[in-house]
Amino acid sequence: MTSIYSIEVRTGDRNKYLFHFFLIVFIFSFAFIIPSQRKESTDFFFGKWSFAKLPFFLVFAFVPSVCLFFYFDKGIKVRIDSEGIWSKKYGNIVWSEIYSVYSTFTKGPRYGDIYQLYVRLQDTEARVDEEVKLKFQNMDKSFDEIRPIVEFYARKYNIEDFGHTALL
């Protein structure tokens, strides 16, 4: 962040991924903790290999790995600055390509409120009525910090701003 009119948004509450990692390890460890299950568990894990065990081992390795990946992920999800709006999903959208912007708010069911920034792009021969939707949920910056920066660049580059709507 080099000026007050730029912002970098990353994933916010990463501790939930660490919680899920330890929860999965805790659940899998029950197979070795319960004495009546211990012999069957050791035979399953360290016994003769078969392809029937493959789905379990894939889940056993994949799910905790994904949790740890997202816990340690500190990459930028969205950047808004003088060059335009950059997102991991859509790449860089320069201000001259943007026709209008508006945002919405929805009460999130589980992990917090959902803010969405809709960016309608200028019509060209290759694209007509294309709209990019940027979703802000569980981010390290609040939407109250993001929205004024978008408004500033909308005024600066004569982009139509249709405001902010709450969808309840």
FENCOR-V8467 format. One record per pair of residues at least 24 apart in sequence whose ideal C-beta (glycine too) atoms are under 10 Angstrom apart, sorted by the first residue. I is the first residue (numbers start at 0). J is the second residue. If there is no record, write none. Layout:
i=I j=J
i=I j=J
This chain:
i=0 j=78
i=0 j=80
i=1 j=80
i=1 j=81
i=2 j=80
i=2 j=81
i=2 j=148
i=3 j=147
i=3 j=148
i=3 j=151
i=4 j=79
i=4 j=80
i=4 j=81
i=4 j=147
i=4 j=148
i=4 j=151
i=4 j=152
i=4 j=155
i=5 j=78
i=5 j=79
i=5 j=80
i=5 j=81
i=5 j=82
i=5 j=148
i=5 j=152
i=6 j=75
i=6 j=77
i=6 j=78
i=6 j=79
i=6 j=80
i=6 j=140
i=6 j=144
i=6 j=145
i=6 j=147
i=6 j=148
i=6 j=149
i=7 j=74
i=7 j=75
i=7 j=76
i=7 j=77
i=7 j=78
i=7 j=79
i=7 j=80
i=7 j=85
i=7 j=139
i=7 j=140
i=8 j=75
i=8 j=76
i=8 j=77
i=8 j=78
i=8 j=79
i=8 j=86
i=8 j=133
i=8 j=135
i=8 j=138
i=8 j=139
i=8 j=140
i=8 j=141
i=8 j=142
i=8 j=144
i=8 j=145
i=9 j=72
i=9 j=73
i=9 j=74
i=9 j=75
i=9 j=76
i=9 j=77
i=9 j=78
i=9 j=138
i=9 j=139
i=9 j=140
i=10 j=69
i=10 j=70
i=10 j=72
i=10 j=73
i=10 j=74
i=10 j=75
i=10 j=76
i=10 j=136
i=10 j=137
i=10 j=138
i=10 j=139
i=11 j=76
i=11 j=110
i=11 j=111
i=11 j=135
i=11 j=136
i=11 j=137
i=11 j=138
i=11 j=139
i=11 j=140
i=11 j=141
i=12 j=110
i=12 j=111
i=12 j=136
i=12 j=137
i=12 j=138
i=12 j=139
i=13 j=69
i=13 j=70
i=13 j=71
i=13 j=72
i=13 j=73
i=13 j=137
i=13 j=139
i=14 j=70
i=15 j=66
i=15 j=69
i=15 j=70
i=15 j=110
i=15 j=137
i=16 j=65
i=16 j=66
i=16 j=67
i=16 j=68
i=16 j=69
i=16 j=70
i=16 j=71
i=16 j=72
i=17 j=66
i=17 j=67
i=17 j=69
i=17 j=70
i=17 j=71
i=18 j=66
i=18 j=70
i=19 j=62
i=19 j=63
i=19 j=65
i=19 j=66
i=19 j=67
i=19 j=69
i=19 j=70
i=20 j=62
i=20 j=63
i=20 j=64
i=20 j=65
i=20 j=66
i=20 j=67
i=20 j=68
i=20 j=69
i=20 j=70
i=21 j=63
i=21 j=66
i=22 j=63
i=22 j=66
i=23 j=58
i=23 j=59
i=23 j=62
i=23 j=63
i=23 j=65
i=23 j=66
i=24 j=59
i=24 j=62
i=24 j=63
i=24 j=66
i=27 j=55
i=27 j=58
i=27 j=59
i=27 j=62
i=27 j=63
i=73 j=139
i=76 j=133
i=76 j=134
i=76 j=135
i=76 j=137
i=76 j=138
i=76 j=139
i=76 j=140
i=77 j=116
i=77 j=133
i=77 j=134
i=77 j=135
i=77 j=138
i=77 j=140
i=77 j=145
i=79 j=116
i=79 j=133
i=79 j=145
i=79 j=148
i=79 j=149
i=79 j=151
i=79 j=152
i=80 j=148
i=80 j=152
i=81 j=152
i=81 j=155
i=81 j=156
i=83 j=118
i=83 j=152
i=83 j=156
i=84 j=116
i=84 j=118
i=84 j=131
i=84 j=133
i=84 j=148
i=84 j=149
i=84 j=152
i=86 j=116
i=86 j=118
i=86 j=131
i=86 j=133
i=86 j=134
i=88 j=131
i=88 j=132
i=88 j=133
i=88 j=134
i=89 j=118
i=89 j=120
i=89 j=131
i=89 j=132
i=89 j=133
i=90 j=131
i=92 j=118
i=92 j=120
i=92 j=131
i=92 j=133
i=93 j=156
i=94 j=152
i=94 j=153
i=94 j=155
i=94 j=156
i=94 j=157
i=94 j=158
i=95 j=121
i=95 j=156
i=95 j=158
i=96 j=120
i=96 j=121
i=96 j=123
i=96 j=126
i=96 j=129
i=96 j=131
i=97 j=121
i=97 j=131
i=97 j=149
i=97 j=152
i=97 j=153
i=97 j=156
i=97 j=158
i=97 j=159
i=98 j=122
i=98 j=128
i=98 j=129
i=98 j=130
i=98 j=158
i=98 j=159
i=99 j=130
i=99 j=153
i=99 j=158
i=99 j=159
i=99 j=160
i=99 j=161
i=100 j=131
i=100 j=133
i=100 j=146
i=100 j=149
i=100 j=150
i=100 j=152
i=100 j=153
i=100 j=158
i=100 j=159
i=100 j=160
i=100 j=161
i=100 j=162
i=101 j=130
i=101 j=149
i=101 j=153
i=101 j=159
i=101 j=160
i=101 j=161
i=101 j=162
i=101 j=163
i=101 j=164
i=102 j=133
i=102 j=135
i=102 j=142
i=102 j=145
i=102 j=146
i=102 j=149
i=102 j=150
i=102 j=160
i=102 j=161
i=102 j=162
i=102 j=163
i=102 j=164
i=102 j=165
i=103 j=132
i=103 j=162
i=103 j=163
i=103 j=164
i=103 j=165
i=103 j=166
i=104 j=135
i=104 j=142
i=104 j=163
i=104 j=164
i=104 j=165
i=104 j=166
i=104 j=167
i=105 j=134
i=105 j=136
i=105 j=164
i=105 j=165
i=105 j=166
i=105 j=167
i=106 j=165
i=106 j=166
i=106 j=167
i=107 j=136
i=107 j=137
i=109 j=136
i=110 j=136
i=110 j=137
i=111 j=135
i=111 j=136
i=111 j=137
i=111 j=138
i=112 j=136
i=112 j=137
i=112 j=141
i=112 j=142
i=112 j=165
i=113 j=137
i=113 j=142
i=113 j=166
i=114 j=138
i=114 j=141
i=114 j=142
i=114 j=143
i=114 j=145
i=114 j=146
i=114 j=163
i=115 j=142
i=115 j=164
i=115 j=166
i=116 j=142
i=116 j=145
i=116 j=146
i=116 j=149
i=116 j=163
i=117 j=161
i=117 j=164
i=118 j=149
i=118 j=158
i=119 j=158
i=119 j=159
i=119 j=161
i=121 j=158
